[in-house]
C-alpha cells in the first residue's frame, strides 16, 4: 500500500470516528475536519509557524467533534 493510500485511509478513519463520537453524519464530520484544517492553515499563515501546541489541540478536536 502506498503512502497516499495509507493517508487517505487514516483520514477516513478519523472522519468516521469523529462522526460516531459526535453523533453526526460522515458528511458533517468531513465538513468539520475541513473547517479545522482551514483554521490551522489560517493560524499558520498569520503566525508563520505550524506548532499545534500554540493553538491548542482542543481547537482541532472542538471543531471536529462539536459538543
PQR file with spaces between the fields and no chain letter, atoms N, CA, C, O and H, PARSE charges and radii, in Angstrom:
ATOM       1  N    UNK     1       0.852   -1.172    0.000 -0.4000 1.5000
ATOM       2  CA   UNK     1       0.000    0.000    0.000 -0.0000 2.0000
ATOM       3  C    UNK     1       0.903    1.242    0.000  0.5500 1.7000
ATOM       4  O    UNK     1       1.847    1.342    0.784 -0.5500 1.4000
ATOM       5  N    UNK     2       0.594    2.165   -0.882 -0.4000 1.5000
ATOM       6  CA   UNK     2       1.457    3.338   -0.949 -0.0000 2.0000
ATOM       7  C    UNK     2       1.064    4.370    0.117  0.5500 1.7000
ATOM       8  O    UNK     2       0.007    4.281    0.741 -0.5500 1.4000
ATOM       9  H    UNK     2      -0.173    2.083   -1.519  0.4000 1.0000
ATOM      10  N    UNK     3       1.941    5.336    0.297 -0.4000 1.5000
ATOM      11  CA   UNK     3       1.763    6.341    1.352 -0.0000 2.0000
ATOM      12  C    UNK     3       0.452    7.116    1.193  0.5500 1.7000
ATOM      13  O    UNK     3      -0.258    7.339    2.174 -0.5500 1.4000
ATOM      14  H    UNK     3       2.800    5.409   -0.210  0.4000 1.0000
ATOM      15  N    UNK     4       0.131    7.522   -0.029 -0.4000 1.5000
ATOM      16  CA   UNK     4      -1.093    8.300   -0.262 -0.0000 2.0000
ATOM      17  C    UNK     4      -2.325    7.502    0.162  0.5500 1.7000
ATOM      18  O    UNK     4      -3.234    8.050    0.785 -0.5500 1.4000
ATOM      19  H    UNK     4       0.708    7.341   -0.825  0.4000 1.0000
ATOM      20  N    UNK     5      -2.359    6.229   -0.169 -0.4000 1.5000
ATOM      21  CA   UNK     5      -3.492    5.386    0.187 -0.0000 2.0000
ATOM      22  C    UNK     5      -3.597    5.238    1.711  0.5500 1.7000
ATOM      23  O    UNK     5      -4.694    5.268    2.269 -0.5500 1.4000
ATOM      24  H    UNK     5      -1.621    5.784   -0.675  0.4000 1.0000
ATOM      25  N    UNK     6      -2.461    5.079    2.370 -0.4000 1.5000
ATOM      26  CA   UNK     6      -2.444    4.976    3.824 -0.0000 2.0000
ATOM      27  C    UNK     6      -2.993    6.264    4.440  0.5500 1.7000
ATOM      28  O    UNK     6      -3.808    6.221    5.362 -0.5500 1.4000
ATOM      29  H    UNK     6      -1.570    5.055    1.917  0.4000 1.0000
ATOM      30  N    UNK     7      -2.539    7.406    3.923 -0.4000 1.5000
ATOM      31  CA   UNK     7      -3.012    8.700    4.428 -0.0000 2.0000
ATOM      32  C    UNK     7      -4.522    8.840    4.233  0.5500 1.7000
ATOM      33  O    UNK     7      -5.226    9.306    5.129 -0.5500 1.4000
ATOM      34  H    UNK     7      -1.877    7.440    3.175  0.4000 1.0000
ATOM      35  N    UNK     8      -5.014    8.437    3.067 -0.4000 1.5000
ATOM      36  CA   UNK     8      -6.448    8.505    2.801 -0.0000 2.0000
ATOM      37  C    UNK     8      -7.224    7.627    3.777  0.5500 1.7000
ATOM      38  O    UNK     8      -8.279    8.024    4.272 -0.5500 1.4000
ATOM      39  H    UNK     8      -4.443    8.058    2.339  0.4000 1.0000
ATOM      40  N    UNK     9      -6.706    6.445    4.049 -0.4000 1.5000
ATOM      41  CA   UNK     9      -7.370    5.533    4.989 -0.0000 2.0000
ATOM      42  C    UNK     9      -7.405    6.118    6.398  0.5500 1.7000
ATOM      43  O    UNK     9      -8.413    5.998    7.095 -0.5500 1.4000
ATOM      44  H    UNK     9      -5.850    6.122    3.647  0.4000 1.0000
ATOM      45  N    UNK    10      -6.319    6.743    6.816 -0.4000 1.5000
ATOM      46  CA   UNK    10      -6.264    7.343    8.147 -0.0000 2.0000
ATOM      47  C    UNK    10      -7.279    8.479    8.255  0.5500 1.7000
ATOM      48  O    UNK    10      -7.992    8.585    9.253 -0.5500 1.4000
ATOM      49  H    UNK    10      -5.500    6.841    6.250  0.4000 1.0000
ATOM      50  N    UNK    11      -7.342    9.317    7.241 -0.4000 1.5000
ATOM      51  CA   UNK    11      -8.295   10.427    7.244 -0.0000 2.0000
ATOM      52  C    UNK    11      -9.723    9.895    7.302  0.5500 1.7000
ATOM      53  O    UNK    11     -10.544   10.412    8.060 -0.5500 1.4000
ATOM      54  H    UNK    11      -6.763    9.231    6.431  0.4000 1.0000
ATOM      55  N    UNK    12     -10.024    8.885    6.521 -0.4000 1.5000
ATOM      56  CA   UNK    12     -11.369    8.301    6.542 -0.0000 2.0000
ATOM      57  C    UNK    12     -11.710    7.751    7.928  0.5500 1.7000
ATOM      58  O    UNK    12     -12.840    7.891    8.397 -0.5500 1.4000
ATOM      59  H    UNK    12      -9.357    8.466    5.905  0.4000 1.0000
ATOM      60  N    UNK    13     -10.734    7.131    8.575 -0.4000 1.5000
ATOM      61  CA   UNK    13     -10.978    6.590    9.919 -0.0000 2.0000
ATOM      62  C    UNK    13     -11.230    7.715   10.918  0.5500 1.7000
ATOM      63  O    UNK    13     -12.103    7.595   11.777 -0.5500 1.4000
ATOM      64  H    UNK    13      -9.816    7.017    8.194  0.4000 1.0000
ATOM      65  N    UNK    14     -10.478    8.801   10.814 -0.4000 1.5000
ATOM      66  CA   UNK    14     -10.694    9.952   11.700 -0.0000 2.0000
ATOM      67  C    UNK    14     -12.100   10.495   11.506  0.5500 1.7000
ATOM      68  O    UNK    14     -12.805   10.777   12.475 -0.5500 1.4000
ATOM      69  H    UNK    14      -9.769    8.899   10.117  0.4000 1.0000
ATOM      70  N    UNK    15     -12.501   10.640   10.255 -0.4000 1.5000
ATOM      71  CA   UNK    15     -13.835   11.165    9.943 -0.0000 2.0000
ATOM      72  C    UNK    15     -14.921   10.258   10.513  0.5500 1.7000
ATOM      73  O    UNK    15     -15.885   10.743   11.106 -0.5500 1.4000
ATOM      74  H    UNK    15     -11.929   10.411    9.468  0.4000 1.0000
ATOM      75  N    UNK    16     -14.774    8.962   10.341 -0.4000 1.5000
ATOM      76  CA   UNK    16     -15.778    8.018   10.820 -0.0000 2.0000
ATOM      77  C    UNK    16     -15.872    8.008   12.346  0.5500 1.7000
ATOM      78  O    UNK    16     -16.971    8.004   12.901 -0.5500 1.4000
ATOM      79  H    UNK    16     -13.991    8.568    9.860  0.4000 1.0000
ATOM      80  N    UNK    17     -14.727    8.006   13.022 -0.4000 1.5000
ATOM      81  CA   UNK    17     -14.726    8.001   14.488 -0.0000 2.0000
ATOM      82  C    UNK    17     -15.317    9.307   15.020  0.5500 1.7000
ATOM      83  O    UNK    17     -16.114    9.296   15.957 -0.5500 1.4000
ATOM      84  H    UNK    17     -13.834    8.010   12.572  0.4000 1.0000
ATOM      85  N    UNK    18     -14.925   10.424   14.420 -0.4000 1.5000
ATOM      86  CA   UNK    18     -15.455   11.722   14.849 -0.0000 2.0000
ATOM      87  C    UNK    18     -16.971   11.767   14.657  0.5500 1.7000
ATOM      88  O    UNK    18     -17.693   12.281   15.511 -0.5500 1.4000
ATOM      89  H    UNK    18     -14.277   10.433   13.658  0.4000 1.0000
ATOM      90  N    UNK    19     -17.440   11.239   13.555 -0.4000 1.5000
ATOM      91  CA   UNK    19     -18.880   11.227   13.286 -0.0000 2.0000
ATOM      92  C    UNK    19     -19.614   10.408   14.344  0.5500 1.7000
ATOM      93  O    UNK    19     -20.655   10.830   14.848 -0.5500 1.4000
ATOM      94  H    UNK    19     -16.854   10.822   12.861  0.4000 1.0000
ATOM      95  N    UNK    20     -19.078    9.248   14.679 -0.4000 1.5000
ATOM      96  CA   UNK    20     -19.711    8.403   15.696 -0.0000 2.0000
ATOM      97  C    UNK    20     -19.716    9.090   17.058  0.5500 1.7000
ATOM      98  O    UNK    20     -20.729    9.088   17.757 -0.5500 1.4000
ATOM      99  H    UNK    20     -18.232    8.905   14.270  0.4000 1.0000
ATOM     100  N    UNK    21     -18.577    9.679   17.433 -0.4000 1.5000
ATOM     101  CA   UNK    21     -18.455   10.338   18.733 -0.0000 2.0000
ATOM     102  C    UNK    21     -19.419   11.514   18.860  0.5500 1.7000
ATOM     103  O    UNK    21     -20.020   11.719   19.914 -0.5500 1.4000
ATOM     104  H    UNK    21     -17.754    9.680   16.866  0.4000 1.0000
ATOM     105  N    UNK    22     -19.563   12.275   17.794 -0.4000 1.5000
ATOM     106  CA   UNK    22     -20.414   13.467   17.828 -0.0000 2.0000
ATOM     107  C    UNK    22     -21.859   13.165   17.435  0.5500 1.7000
ATOM     108  O    UNK    22     -22.728   14.036   17.480 -0.5500 1.4000
ATOM     109  H    UNK    22     -19.075   12.108   16.937  0.4000 1.0000
ATOM     110  N    UNK    23     -22.092   11.910   17.050 -0.4000 1.5000
ATOM     111  CA   UNK    23     -23.435   11.504   16.593 -0.0000 2.0000
ATOM     112  C    UNK    23     -23.916   12.400   15.442  0.5500 1.7000
ATOM     113  O    UNK    23     -25.033   12.916   15.443 -0.5500 1.4000
ATOM     114  H    UNK    23     -21.387   11.203   17.014  0.4000 1.0000
ATOM     115  N    UNK    24     -23.023   12.557   14.470 -0.4000 1.5000
ATOM     116  CA   UNK    24     -23.323   13.332   13.269 -0.0000 2.0000
ATOM     117  C    UNK    24     -23.042   12.467   12.054  0.5500 1.7000
ATOM     118  O    UNK    24     -22.486   11.374   12.166 -0.5500 1.4000
ATOM     119  H    UNK    24     -22.115   12.138   14.469  0.4000 1.0000
ATOM     120  N    UNK    25     -23.434   12.969   10.892 -0.4000 1.5000
ATOM     121  CA   UNK    25     -23.186   12.206    9.670 -0.0000 2.0000
ATOM     122  C    UNK    25     -21.717   12.282    9.285  0.5500 1.7000
ATOM     123  O    UNK    25     -20.990   13.180    9.710 -0.5500 1.4000
ATOM     124  H    UNK    25     -23.886   13.856   10.800  0.4000 1.0000
ATOM     125  N    UNK    26     -21.303   11.332    8.482 -0.4000 1.5000
ATOM     126  CA   UNK    26     -19.934   11.331    7.972 -0.0000 2.0000
ATOM     127  C    UNK    26     -19.674   12.595    7.157  0.5500 1.7000
ATOM     128  O    UNK    26     -18.581   13.160    7.204 -0.5500 1.4000
ATOM     129  H    UNK    26     -21.893   10.602    8.137  0.4000 1.0000
ATOM     130  N    UNK    27     -20.682   13.030    6.413 -0.4000 1.5000
ATOM     131  CA   UNK    27     -20.534   14.248    5.602 -0.0000 2.0000
ATOM     132  C    UNK    27     -20.301   15.469    6.488  0.5500 1.7000
ATOM     133  O    UNK    27     -19.459   16.309    6.171 -0.5500 1.4000
ATOM     134  H    UNK    27     -21.570   12.571    6.374  0.4000 1.0000
ATOM     135  N    UNK    28     -21.032   15.576    7.585 -0.4000 1.5000
ATOM     136  CA   UNK    28     -20.825   16.699    8.518 -0.0000 2.0000
ATOM     137  C    UNK    28     -19.441   16.601    9.148  0.5500 1.7000
ATOM     138  O    UNK    28     -18.782   17.617    9.366 -0.5500 1.4000
ATOM     139  H    UNK    28     -21.717   14.894    7.842  0.4000 1.0000
ATOM     140  N    UNK    29     -19.008   15.395    9.435 -0.4000 1.5000
ATOM     141  CA   UNK    29     -17.684   15.193   10.003 -0.0000 2.0000
ATOM     142  C    UNK    29     -16.605   15.667    9.025  0.5500 1.7000
ATOM     143  O    UNK    29     -15.628   16.297    9.429 -0.5500 1.4000
ATOM     144  H    UNK    29     -19.544   14.570    9.258  0.4000 1.0000
ATOM     145  N    UNK    30     -16.788   15.361    7.738 -0.4000 1.5000
ATOM     146  CA   UNK    30     -15.835   15.828    6.717 -0.0000 2.0000
ATOM     147  C    UNK    30     -15.798   17.349    6.681  0.5500 1.7000
ATOM     148  O    UNK    30     -14.732   17.955    6.578 -0.5500 1.4000
ATOM     149  H    UNK    30     -17.582   14.849    7.410  0.4000 1.0000
ATOM     150  N    UNK    31     -16.988   17.962    6.768 -0.4000 1.5000
ATOM     151  CA   UNK    31     -17.074   19.428    6.780 -0.0000 2.0000
ATOM     152  C    UNK    31     -16.343   19.991    7.990  0.5500 1.7000
ATOM     153  O    UNK    31     -15.605   20.969    7.874 -0.5500 1.4000
ATOM     154  H    UNK    31     -17.855   17.470    6.852  0.4000 1.0000
ATOM     155  N    UNK    32     -16.545   19.377    9.152 -0.4000 1.5000
ATOM     156  CA   UNK    32     -15.890   19.833   10.373 -0.0000 2.0000
ATOM     157  C    UNK    32     -14.372   19.694   10.277  0.5500 1.7000
ATOM     158  O    UNK    32     -13.635   20.581   10.707 -0.5500 1.4000
ATOM     159  H    UNK    32     -17.145   18.582    9.246  0.4000 1.0000
ATOM     160  N    UNK    33     -13.914   18.589    9.717 -0.4000 1.5000
ATOM     161  CA   UNK    33     -12.478   18.386    9.553 -0.0000 2.0000
ATOM     162  C    UNK    33     -11.898   19.446    8.624  0.5500 1.7000
ATOM     163  O    UNK    33     -10.821   19.983    8.882 -0.5500 1.4000
ATOM     164  H    UNK    33     -14.513   17.868    9.368  0.4000 1.0000
ATOM     165  N    UNK    34     -12.605   19.740    7.559 -0.4000 1.5000
ATOM     166  CA   UNK    34     -12.156   20.770    6.621 -0.0000 2.0000
ATOM     167  C    UNK    34     -12.049   22.114    7.331  0.5500 1.7000
ATOM     168  O    UNK    34     -11.072   22.839    7.145 -0.5500 1.4000
ATOM     169  H    UNK    34     -13.480   19.304    7.350  0.4000 1.0000
ATOM     170  N    UNK    35     -13.047   22.450    8.141 -0.4000 1.5000
ATOM     171  CA   UNK    35     -13.028   23.711    8.894 -0.0000 2.0000
ATOM     172  C    UNK    35     -11.830   23.758    9.839  0.5500 1.7000
ATOM     173  O    UNK    35     -11.150   24.779    9.945 -0.5500 1.4000
ATOM     174  H    UNK    35     -13.841   21.861    8.292  0.4000 1.0000
ATOM     175  N    UNK    36     -11.581   22.648   10.519 -0.4000 1.5000
ATOM     176  CA   UNK    36     -10.452   22.599   11.458 -0.0000 2.0000
ATOM     177  C    UNK    36      -9.132   22.819   10.734  0.5500 1.7000
ATOM     178  O    UNK    36      -8.270   23.564   11.201 -0.5500 1.4000
ATOM     179  H    UNK    36     -12.133   21.819   10.433  0.4000 1.0000
ATOM     180  N    UNK    37      -8.985   22.162    9.593 -0.4000 1.5000
ATOM     181  CA   UNK    37      -7.745   22.318    8.830 -0.0000 2.0000
ATOM     182  C    UNK    37      -7.592   23.734    8.297  0.5500 1.7000
ATOM     183  O    UNK    37      -6.477   24.251    8.220 -0.5500 1.4000
ATOM     184  H    UNK    37      -9.685   21.557    9.214  0.4000 1.0000
ATOM     185  N    UNK    38      -8.702   24.366    7.927 -0.4000 1.5000
ATOM     186  CA   UNK    38      -8.658   25.761    7.480 -0.0000 2.0000
ATOM     187  C    UNK    38      -8.235   26.684    8.623  0.5500 1.7000
ATOM     188  O    UNK    38      -7.482   27.633    8.405 -0.5500 1.4000
ATOM     189  H    UNK    38      -9.608   23.946    7.990  0.4000 1.0000
ATOM     190  N    UNK    39      -8.712   26.413    9.835 -0.4000 1.5000
ATOM     191  CA   UNK    39      -8.321   27.217   10.995 -0.0000 2.0000
ATOM     192  C    UNK    39      -6.828   27.071   11.275  0.5500 1.7000
ATOM     193  O    UNK    39      -6.141   28.049   11.572 -0.5500 1.4000
ATOM     194  H    UNK    39      -9.324   25.642   10.012  0.4000 1.0000
ATOM     195  N    UNK    40      -6.340   25.848   11.178 -0.4000 1.5000
ATOM     196  CA   UNK    40      -4.907   25.608   11.387 -0.0000 2.0000
ATOM     197  C    UNK    40      -4.097   26.344   10.323  0.5500 1.7000
ATOM     198  O    UNK    40      -3.086   26.976   10.633 -0.5500 1.4000
ATOM     199  H    UNK    40      -6.897   25.053   10.937  0.4000 1.0000
ATOM     200  N    UNK    41      -4.540   26.262    9.076 -0.4000 1.5000
ATOM     201  CA   UNK    41      -3.846   26.942    7.988 -0.0000 2.0000
ATOM     202  C    UNK    41      -3.860   28.459    8.205  0.5500 1.7000
ATOM     203  O    UNK    41      -2.847   29.128    8.004 -0.5500 1.4000
ATOM     204  H    UNK    41      -5.360   25.749    8.824  0.4000 1.0000
ATOM     205  N    UNK    42      -4.999   28.987    8.611 -0.4000 1.5000
ATOM     206  CA   UNK    42      -5.125   30.430    8.870 -0.0000 2.0000
ATOM     207  C    UNK    42      -4.148   30.848    9.966  0.5500 1.7000
ATOM     208  O    UNK    42      -3.439   31.844    9.825 -0.5500 1.4000
ATOM     209  H    UNK    42      -5.822   28.444    8.774  0.4000 1.0000
ATOM     210  N    UNK    43      -4.113   30.088   11.049 -0.4000 1.5000
ATOM     211  CA   UNK    43      -3.197   30.384   12.148 -0.0000 2.0000
ATOM     212  C    UNK    43      -1.755   30.350   11.664  0.5500 1.7000
ATOM     213  O    UNK    43      -0.948   31.217   12.000 -0.5500 1.4000
ATOM     214  H    UNK    43      -4.689   29.279   11.163  0.4000 1.0000
ATOM     215  N    UNK    44      -1.448   29.334   10.870 -0.4000 1.5000
ATOM     216  CA   UNK    44      -0.093   29.179   10.362 -0.0000 2.0000
ATOM     217  C    UNK    44       0.316   30.375    9.511  0.5500 1.7000
ATOM     218  O    UNK    44       1.427   30.887    9.648 -0.5500 1.4000
ATOM     219  H    UNK    44      -2.104   28.630   10.597  0.4000 1.0000
ATOM     220  N    UNK    45      -0.574   30.819    8.637 -0.4000 1.5000
ATOM     221  CA   UNK    45      -0.286   31.960    7.785 -0.0000 2.0000
ATOM     222  C    UNK    45      -0.103   33.229    8.605  0.5500 1.7000
ATOM     223  O    UNK    45       0.777   34.039    8.314 -0.5500 1.4000
ATOM     224  H    UNK    45      -1.477   30.403    8.526  0.4000 1.0000
ATOM     225  N    UNK    46      -0.927   33.403    9.622 -0.4000 1.5000
ATOM     226  CA   UNK    46      -0.857   34.607   10.451 -0.0000 2.0000
ATOM     227  C    UNK    46       0.377   34.625   11.343  0.5500 1.7000
ATOM     228  O    UNK    46       0.923   35.690   11.629 -0.5500 1.4000
ATOM     229  H    UNK    46      -1.642   32.745    9.858  0.4000 1.0000
ATOM     230  N    UNK    47       0.818   33.451   11.782 -0.4000 1.5000
ATOM     231  CA   UNK    47       1.904   33.384   12.761 -0.0000 2.0000
ATOM     232  C    UNK    47       3.197   32.801   12.212  0.5500 1.7000
ATOM     233  O    UNK    47       4.217   32.781   12.901 -0.5500 1.4000
ATOM     234  H    UNK    47       0.374   32.585   11.550  0.4000 1.0000
ATOM     235  N    UNK    48       3.154   32.330   10.983 -0.4000 1.5000
ATOM     236  CA   UNK    48       4.363   31.815   10.353 -0.0000 2.0000
ATOM     237  C    UNK    48       4.921   30.560   10.972  0.5500 1.7000
ATOM     238  O    UNK    48       6.120   30.295   10.874 -0.5500 1.4000
ATOM     239  H    UNK    48       2.325   32.345   10.423  0.4000 1.0000
ATOM     240  N    UNK    49       4.064   29.780   11.611 -0.4000 1.5000
ATOM     241  CA   UNK    49       4.526   28.535   12.203 -0.0000 2.0000
ATOM     242  C    UNK    49       3.407   27.498   12.204  0.5500 1.7000
ATOM     243  O    UNK    49       2.235   27.822   12.013 -0.5500 1.4000
ATOM     244  H    UNK    49       3.090   29.995   11.690  0.4000 1.0000
ATOM     245  N    UNK    50       3.795   26.253   12.423 -0.4000 1.5000
ATOM     246  CA   UNK    50       2.818   25.170   12.388 -0.0000 2.0000
ATOM     247  C    UNK    50       2.900   24.353   13.669  0.5500 1.7000
ATOM     248  O    UNK    50       2.826   23.125   13.634 -0.5500 1.4000
ATOM     249  H    UNK    50       4.747   25.990   12.578  0.4000 1.0000
ATOM     250  N    UNK    51       3.053   25.030   14.788 -0.4000 1.5000
ATOM     251  CA   UNK    51       3.149   24.348   16.068 -0.0000 2.0000
ATOM     252  C    UNK    51       1.750   24.248   16.670  0.5500 1.7000
ATOM     253  O    UNK    51       1.211   25.240   17.163 -0.5500 1.4000
ATOM     254  H    UNK    51       3.113   26.027   14.816  0.4000 1.0000
ATOM     255  N    UNK    52       1.170   23.065   16.632 -0.4000 1.5000
ATOM     256  CA   UNK    52      -0.191   22.876   17.125 -0.0000 2.0000
ATOM     257  C    UNK    52      -0.323   23.184   18.611  0.5500 1.7000
ATOM     258  O    UNK    52      -1.417   23.492   19.084 -0.5500 1.4000
ATOM     259  H    UNK    52       1.608   22.260   16.232  0.4000 1.0000
ATOM     260  N    UNK    53       0.776   23.104   19.348 -0.4000 1.5000
ATOM     261  CA   UNK    53       0.682   23.408   20.775 -0.0000 2.0000
ATOM     262  C    UNK    53       0.336   24.869   21.001  0.5500 1.7000
ATOM     263  O    UNK    53      -0.227   25.224   22.036 -0.5500 1.4000
ATOM     264  H    UNK    53       1.665   22.854   18.964  0.4000 1.0000
ATOM     265  N    UNK    54       0.668   25.715   20.041 -0.4000 1.5000
ATOM     266  CA   UNK    54       0.357   27.139   20.182 -0.0000 2.0000
ATOM     267  C    UNK    54      -1.121   27.441   19.995  0.5500 1.7000
ATOM     268  O    UNK    54      -1.639   28.385   20.590 -0.5500 1.4000
ATOM     269  H    UNK    54       1.126   25.427   19.200  0.4000 1.0000
ATOM     270  N    UNK    55      -1.800   26.658   19.183 -0.4000 1.5000
ATOM     271  CA   UNK    55      -3.234   26.900   19.017 -0.0000 2.0000
ATOM     272  C    UNK    55      -4.048   25.955   19.885  0.5500 1.7000
ATOM     273  O    UNK    55      -5.251   26.139   20.074 -0.5500 1.4000
ATOM     274  H    UNK    55      -1.379   25.890   18.699  0.4000 1.0000
ATOM     275  N    UNK    56      -3.389   24.966   20.395 -0.4000 1.5000
ATOM     276  CA   UNK    56      -4.072   24.005   21.260 -0.0000 2.0000
ATOM     277  C    UNK    56      -4.796   22.959   20.444  0.5500 1.7000
ATOM     278  O    UNK    56      -5.597   23.284   19.568 -0.5500 1.4000
ATOM     279  H    UNK    56      -2.413   24.817   20.241  0.4000 1.0000
ATOM     280  N    UNK    57      -4.513   21.709   20.731 -0.4000 1.5000
ATOM     281  CA   UNK    57      -5.166   20.623   20.013 -0.0000 2.0000
ATOM     282  C    UNK    57      -6.658   20.647   20.288  0.5500 1.7000
ATOM     283  O    UNK    57      -7.435   20.072   19.526 -0.5500 1.4000
ATOM     284  H    UNK    57      -3.862   21.445   21.443  0.4000 1.0000
ATOM     285  N    UNK    58      -7.080   21.313   21.381 -0.4000 1.5000
ATOM     286  CA   UNK    58      -8.505   21.380   21.689 -0.0000 2.0000
ATOM     287  C    UNK    58      -9.274   22.129   20.612  0.5500 1.7000
ATOM     288  O    UNK    58     -10.437   21.817   20.354 -0.5500 1.4000
ATOM     289  H    UNK    58      -6.449   21.780   22.000  0.4000 1.0000
ATOM     290  N    UNK    59      -8.643   23.112   19.978 -0.4000 1.5000
ATOM     291  CA   UNK    59      -9.303   23.819   18.879 -0.0000 2.0000
ATOM     292  C    UNK    59      -9.619   22.823   17.772  0.5500 1.7000
ATOM     293  O    UNK    59     -10.712   22.834   17.205 -0.5500 1.4000
ATOM     294  H    UNK    59      -7.699   23.366   20.187  0.4000 1.0000
ATOM     295  N    UNK    60      -8.666   21.975   17.476 -0.4000 1.5000
ATOM     296  CA   UNK    60      -8.831   20.962   16.445 -0.0000 2.0000
ATOM     297  C    UNK    60      -9.948   19.990   16.812  0.5500 1.7000
ATOM     298  O    UNK    60     -10.826   19.713   15.995 -0.5500 1.4000
ATOM     299  H    UNK    60      -7.779   21.966   17.936  0.4000 1.0000
ATOM     300  N    UNK    61      -9.918   19.476   18.027 -0.4000 1.5000
ATOM     301  CA   UNK    61     -10.923   18.488   18.407 -0.0000 2.0000
ATOM     302  C    UNK    61     -12.295   19.113   18.599  0.5500 1.7000
ATOM     303  O    UNK    61     -13.304   18.477   18.297 -0.5500 1.4000
ATOM     304  H    UNK    61      -9.205   19.701   18.691  0.4000 1.0000
ATOM     305  N    UNK    62     -12.356   20.342   19.093 -0.4000 1.5000
ATOM     306  CA   UNK    62     -13.658   21.007   19.238 -0.0000 2.0000
ATOM     307  C    UNK    62     -14.319   21.207   17.889  0.5500 1.7000
ATOM     308  O    UNK    62     -15.541   21.125   17.768 -0.5500 1.4000
ATOM     309  H    UNK    62     -11.537   20.859   19.338  0.4000 1.0000
ATOM     310  N    UNK    63     -13.509   21.469   16.875 -0.4000 1.5000
ATOM     311  CA   UNK    63     -14.060   21.694   15.546 -0.0000 2.0000
ATOM     312  C    UNK    63     -14.517   20.380   14.931  0.5500 1.7000
ATOM     313  O    UNK    63     -15.570   20.320   14.295 -0.5500 1.4000
ATOM     314  H    UNK    63     -12.516   21.536   16.973  0.4000 1.0000
ATOM     315  N    UNK    64     -13.734   19.337   15.118 -0.4000 1.5000
ATOM     316  CA   UNK    64     -14.092   18.046   14.535 -0.0000 2.0000
ATOM     317  C    UNK    64     -15.238   17.396   15.293  0.5500 1.7000
ATOM     318  O    UNK    64     -16.149   16.835   14.685 -0.5500 1.4000
ATOM     319  H    UNK    64     -12.879   19.386   15.635  0.4000 1.0000
ATOM     320  N    UNK    65     -15.196   17.468   16.611 -0.4000 1.5000
ATOM     321  CA   UNK    65     -16.216   16.807   17.433 -0.0000 2.0000
ATOM     322  C    UNK    65     -16.926   17.883   18.264  0.5500 1.7000
ATOM     323  O    UNK    65     -16.568   18.108   19.420 -0.5500 1.4000
ATOM     324  H    UNK    65     -14.456   17.924   17.106  0.4000 1.0000
ATOM     325  N    UNK    66     -17.927   18.546   17.680 -0.4000 1.5000
ATOM     326  CA   UNK    66     -18.629   19.592   18.428 -0.0000 2.0000
ATOM     327  C    UNK    66     -19.449   18.993   19.564  0.5500 1.7000
ATOM     328  O    UNK    66     -19.898   17.849   19.490 -0.5500 1.4000
ATOM     329  H    UNK    66     -18.217   18.363   16.740  0.4000 1.0000
ATOM     330  N    UNK    67     -19.632   19.775   20.603 -0.4000 1.5000
ATOM     331  CA   UNK    67     -20.413   19.278   21.755 -0.0000 2.0000
ATOM     332  C    UNK    67     -21.879   19.554   21.550  0.5500 1.7000
ATOM     333  O    UNK    67     -22.696   19.213   22.405 -0.5500 1.4000
ATOM     334  H    UNK    67     -19.267   20.704   20.663  0.4000 1.0000
